[in-house]
């Protein structure tokens, strides 16, 4: 046990008493960002963030010693979690596991107190685990850390991919990752299985890579990409996760995965870590949630597949 005594207290969140411990623990010591500040941030962004967490199994990226310390992905719910946190039993090869479902602000606060810096939800809902209701494309720079010219390649690629998805009758949404690049997200109508969704995403990526073979690739092996940006669709599979919108990332200065309006893609100051735990609340307060109403933009892949057939 640490020589430092553990401090504990509780706070009321949405009618729940949520136990907190060592709130003054610095999770981002370079900036003096404590666990208490992480908790306050997640309380602030809970309303828009929960629309992307509710009714989904959740993998917890935990950093009990701060973002630079030992970390681990926690999937199975520990026995000590309070019984008011919703859970779902998830089949896996050789058995099953019980995963947390973050349905309310109290749960989000509890997870932050567990040093869950970044929650990673499934792409399918808990009541239909085999039916993804979102499709995700990862765009990370081929070289570098997502700064300068490296990010310009990501920015250009996002525009090309967004235009193609729109051409197919879909409604892509754009987000900085808080890490190296951008994500494009498409909401689906829950009538598609993972094999169909992943096959469609790969076909879209192949089509775009063929159009711009000098700049884009779907080659998974890094030594075969020759400096081209990899259109990553591999996460569109059962039990895979994607970083939650508004999630803090375990990187210097606590950058945040930030939903964008498409018009923001051309802003000179845009970068993958443009907003942080300390600056995102002001953005949200001033401009609101760019993805508000996105749930009304769910689409079927059936028509999109037909349109893609016409292009290929």
N, C-alpha and C positions, 0 to 999 in steps of 0.2 A: 504494500500500500504506500502511496505517496506520502511524504512527510507533510504535505500541504493538506489541511483538513478539507473535506468535501463540503461545500455549502449547498443547501437544498432549500427550496421554497416552492410554492405553487402559485399559479395565476389562473384567473377565470377567463376562458375563451369560449364564446358561444354556448354558455351554460355548462361547460365542463371545467373541472378542476384539473389543470395540467401540471404535473410535477416537473420542476426544473432543477438542474444541478450545475454548479460551477459556471454560472452565466458569465463570469468575468474571464473565462478561459479564452485566450487569443487564438483564433483559428487562422487569421491572416496577420501574423505579427508585424510584417513590414508596414502595415497601415494601422495597426492597433485595432483591427476589427475583431470583436469578441463574439462569443456564442450569443450573447444577449442581442447584439446588433443583427446577427443573422436571423434570430427569432423575430425581431421587430420588422425586418425586411419582409420575411415571409408572411407576417400578419398584414402588412401593407398591400402586398400584391395578391393576396389570397383570392379575391373575387375573380379576376380574370384567369389566374393560374389554375384554379380548381376546375374550370370548365375542361381542362386538358388532363386532369388527374382522376376525376370522379369515375367510379365503376371500372377501374383498371388495375390489374396486378402491378406492383411497383417494386423495382429493384432500388435499394438504397445504397448510394455511394457515400460511405462513411469515412470521416477523417478525424478520429478522436484526438490525435496529436497535432491538429492543424493541417492546412493544405499541403505543407511540405513533409509531413510525417507519414507514418505507415497508414495505408488506406486499404479498404476492402469493399467489395460489392456484397451486400447482405440481402439475400432473397427470402430465406425462411424466417418467419416471424418468431422471435424468441419468446420463451414462456413468460418473461416478465412484462411484456407489453400489456397495457390495460385492455380489459375485455370490451371496452367501447370502441376500440379501433376495429373497423371492418376488415375482414379477411376473405380470401377465396382459396379453395383447394385447387391446385394446379397439377394436372398430370404431367409427368416427365418420364423419360426412359428409365425403366426399372422401379417406378414408384410414383410419388407425388410429393409436393411440398405446399406449405401454407404461406401465402404471400399477403402483405399488407395492401389495403386499398385506401387511398387518401381521399375521403369523401367530404371532409370538412376542415375548417381552419384549425380546430383543436388538434386534429391529427397532424396537419402540416407543422404546427408548432412543436408537437411532441417529437416528430422526426428530426426537426432542426436541433432540438435539445439532445438528441442521440448523435449529434455531429454528422447528420446526413446533409452534407453540403449540397449535393445534387441528386434529386429524385429522377428516376428513369422509368417512365410508364411503358407498358406494353402498347402495341399497335392495335390490339383488339380489346373489346370490353369483357368484363368478368362474366357476364351472362351469355357470352357467345365467343369463347376463347379461340375458336377456329375461324372466326370471321373478322378479318381486319376491317376497321372503319377509317383507316388512314394509311396513306401511301407516303413514303418519305424518300427523298433523294439527298444524298450527302455530297456536298461540293467543297472539297478541301484543296488548297493550292498544291501543285506538284512539287514545289520546293519552298523552303523557307517556313516562316511561322505565321503567314497570313498578313504580312505587312507590305506596304509599298506595291511594287509591280506584281508581286505574288498574289495580292488580293485583287488587283485589276483583272487578272485571269479568272478568278472566281466570280467577280462581278459580271464580266462579259458572259461567262458560261451560264450564270443564273438567268440572265436576260434571254439567252437563246432557249434554254430549257423551259422557262416560263412561257415564252411565246409558243413553243411547240405544244405544251400541255393545254394552253388556251385554245389553240387551233383544233385540238382533239375534243373540245367541248368541256374541259375540266376547269376547275377554279383553283389554281395553285396559290398557296400562301408562302410568304418569304420570311425568314428569320435568321438573324445572326446566331452563331453557335456559342458565342462567348469564348471560343477556343481559337480555331484556325480558319474557319470558313463560313459557309451559309448552308442552311437547309431549305428545301422546298417541300411543302406538305400539301397533300391533296386529301380532302375528306371523302370517304366512300359511304355507300348506302347500306353496308352490312350484308350484302347479298353475294359477296365474293369470298372464296376461300384463299388461303395464303399462296398456294401454288399458282392460282390464276393471277393474283395481284403481283407476285414477284415476277412471273413471266411477262406480264404487261409492262412492268417497270423496266425490265431488262430490254424489251423490244423498243421502248421509248428511248432508252439510253443508246442502244445500238443505232437507231435511226439518226439520232443527233450526232453521234460519233462519226457516222459515215458521211454526214453533211460537212463536218469540220474535222476531217481525219488528221490534219496537221496540228490541231490544238486540243482535241478531246479523244478519250479512249475508254473502252470498257474492259481493258486488260487488267486483271487483278494483280499480276506479278509486277512489282515495282521496276524490276530490271528490264521489262519489256515496254514500259510506257514512253520512254525517250522524251521526258520533259513535258509530256502532255497531261492535262488534268484528267483524273480518273472520275468517271461518272459512277458513283457508288450506289448500288441498289440492293446490296446484300442484306440490309437490315429488314427487308420486307419478307420475314419468315416467322413461323410460329416461335413464340417465347423470346423473340428479339425485342429490344427496347430502343427508345430514342430519348434524347435529353428533353425534359419538359420545357415548354415556353416559360420564361421568367425564372428559370432555375439559375442559381449561382454556380459558377464553375470553379474548380480547385486550381486556380492559376493566380499569379500575382495581381493584386488590387481587386480581387473578387469580381471579375467580369460576369455579365449576365447574358443568357440566351434571350434575345430580344426580338419579338415580332415586329415586322416592318410593314409600312405601306410600300407598294411597288415604286411609287415616285421617289422614295428615299434611296433607292438603289443607285441613283446617279449623283447623290450628294457627295461632294469632295471629301468630307470628313468621315465618311462611313468606313468602318473596319469591323472585323469579327469581334473585337473586344471594346467597341465604342462606348457601351454603357456598363456601369458597375452597380454593385449593391448600393452604393451611396448616391448615384446619379439617376438610376432608373425610376425611383419613386417620383421625382420631379417631372420627368418626361411623361409618366403615366398620368400624373395630376394635371399637367398642362394640355396634353393632346389626347388623352384617353387611350383605350386599347385598340390598336389598329386591326385586330382580328375580331372585334365585336361583331356579332352576327354571322361569323364564319360557319356556325353549325347549320345555317340555312343553305349552305353551298355544297351539301353532300351530292355526289354524283354517282351514277352507275357506270361501271366500266364497259357495259355492253355496247353502247353507242360509240364510246371512245375507241374500243377495239375495232369496230367497223371502219371508223375514220382512219385509224392507223393502218388498216389493211389497204385502204385506198392510196396511202402515201408510200407504201413499201412494195 
